[in-house]
Amino acid sequence: MDNPTPLHKIGHRFRGFLPVVVDVETGGFSAQTDALLEVAAVILGLEEDGTLVRRQTVFAHVTPFEGANIEKAALEVNGIKIDNPLRLAMQERDALEHIFKPIRKAVSDNGCKRAVLVGHNAHFDLGFINAAVARTQYKRNPFHPFSVFDTATLAGAALGQTVLARALQVCGIEHDAESAHSAIYDAEQTADLFCLIINKMRPLFMQFTEEN
């Protein structure tokens, strides 16, 4: 019997989930106490031939929540200048709405149930997103609360590399170390890595789909 769902539908490819690549820049490692400073999200989609591609990137600078801890060492790594007026930073709730609104639309447009966060060491990014959602009592979070696709794990299995820059190098994807630790750059690089691995796995997916 023919499968009634076309294979180019992303909800069919990922069991009803829409993969969205997220990268956060923060004031430290603790999602509960340290500031969320930048969020970037790359919404993915499928071409008619089933190729996974980047569709849309959304981004927000975030104003640290009241009482947030910000480690000097973290700012030295990500290069963020908190007091720079050109940051045009948003309060956490506004930043979440700015990021989540197009994701919710993409979930609906693609007939998916909800989004699933893709990230390099993804539970770090999800932890900061979930903490901001809890602090602001945001009610329309499109992401699954705990499931993720982790490109560190995928790259380790597929490429023998768990560091993002090294995995990209193995794949032949250009990586600029000076641009790293910007949420947009890291999210788009992670998206390219995820798409490459998933596209390489497509023959295996098709094989099991046909068999079942």
N, C-alpha and C positions, 0 to 999 in steps of 0.2 A: 504494500500500500504506500502511495506517495506521501511524503511528509507534507502536511498542509502549510507549514511555515517556511517561507523562502529562506535560503541559507544566508542571504545578505542582510537579514534582520539581526541587529546586534543583540537583541534580547534572546534570540535563539542561540547565538554563539556563546553567550555568557549566562545561560539559565535565568533569564529575566532581569539581569542586572546590567546597568550602564557603567562601564569602567571610566573613571575620572581620575586623572593623575594630579596629585596634590603635593606641593612642597611648601613648608613653612620655614620662616626665619624667626628666631626667638632670642630671648634674653638669657637663656640657659637651658638646662636639660629637664627641669621639672615642670610638667604641664600644669600642676596645681599652683605653683608659686611664681613661676617665671613668665615674663611678658611674651605675648604673641605680637610680633612686629610686622611680619609680612605674610600674606597668603597668596599663592598662585594655584590656579586649577586649569587643567587642560582637558577639555571634553573630547572624547574620542567617538569615532563612527566608522562604519563599514562602507567601502565602495561597493558598486554593484557586483564586482567579481569576488567579494569577500575579503578584500585587503583592509586591514585595520589602519586607520590614519588619524592624524590630529584634525579636529574640527574647529575648536574655538578655545582661546586662552583668556581667562579673566583673572584680575589681580587687584589686590588692595594693600595699601600701607595701613597699619593698625596702630592706634593710640594705646599705649600700655594701660591696662586696667589699674584702678586705684590700689596702691600698695604693692604693685608688681615688683618682683626682684629682677634686676638687669645686671648681669655679670659683665664686667669690663672685657674679659677675655672673649665673651661671645660677640661683642660689638667689634672687637679687633678682627675676628674671623669673617663676619658677614659685612663689615664696612658700613653698617647703618649708623647714621647720625640722627639721633632721636629728635633733636631740637631744630633740625633743618626745616624751615617753613615750606620748602619746595616738596617735602614729602606728601603734603596734602593728606595726612593720615585721617582715618575714620575711627569713630568709636567702635568697639568690638561688635556690637549688635548690628550696626550699619554695615560693617565690613562683611559679616556673615551673610546678611541679606544680599549684598552686592555680589558675593560669590555664589550663593545658593540659588538665587532666582533663575539665572540661565541654566543651571544644572537641573533644577526641577522641570524647566521647560523641555530640556533635552530628554529627560526621563520620560515625560509625557509624549513627546513627539516620536520617540522610538518605541513606544508601547512597552516600556520596561516597568518593573515594580518599584525599583529604587536604584540609587547609585551605589557603587562599591569603590572605595578609595584604593587607588594604586599609588605606591610610593616606594622609594628606596629606603629600606628600614621603615616600612609603612606604619607600623604601630606608633612610632614616634610622632609622625604627622597627625595620625588619627587621635592620639592622646591629647594634643593641643587643640584640635578642632572640638573634640568632645568636651574638654574643659571650658572652652569659650562658650559653647552651647549651654552648658550647665550654669556658668556664671551669669549669662544674659537671659536665662530661662527662655531660650529660643525654641519655638514649638514646631518648626517646619524643616528640620534637618533632613536633607534628602539621602544622607549616607547611612548604610548599614552600620549599626552601633559597634560591631566588633570584627566583622569579616573584612579582609583586605586581600589584594594581590601585591605581594612584595617582590620588587624587582631584584633585590639583593639575593633572595632565595632563588628566583628564576634564573638569574645570571650565574649564580654559583652552580646550579644544576646543568644549565645549557652551555656555559662558556668557561667554567672553572674559575670565575672571577666574581668576587662579592663587592669590591670597591667600584663605585660608579665610573670613575674616570678610566679605570683599567678595563672594565667591561665594554665601555664605549670604544676604547682603543682596539680591542680584539675584534669588534664588529666593524671597524673602519668608519665610525662616526666621529667627526671632528669634535674635540673638546678643548675649550679655552679655559685654562686654570684661573686666569684673572677675572673671568666672568662668573666663575662658580661662586656658590653661596649667595647668589641672587635668586629669589624665589621663582621668578619667571624663567630664568635660564635653566635652573636645575629641574624645574617641572617639565619644561619642554625637552630637555635632554633625556630625562627619565621616560617621558612619553615616547620618544624615538626608540629608546632601548626596548621598552615594553612592546611597542608595535612590531619591531623587528623580530623579537622572540616569538610572539604570537603568530606572526605571518609565516615564520619558518615551521611552526608546529601545525599549520593548517592542513597539510596532507594527512597527518595523524588524526586530527579532529574529523576530517571528512571520512576517513576509513572507519572509525568507530561509529560515526553517524549513520553511514550506509549499512553497517552490520547490525545496528540496533534500531 
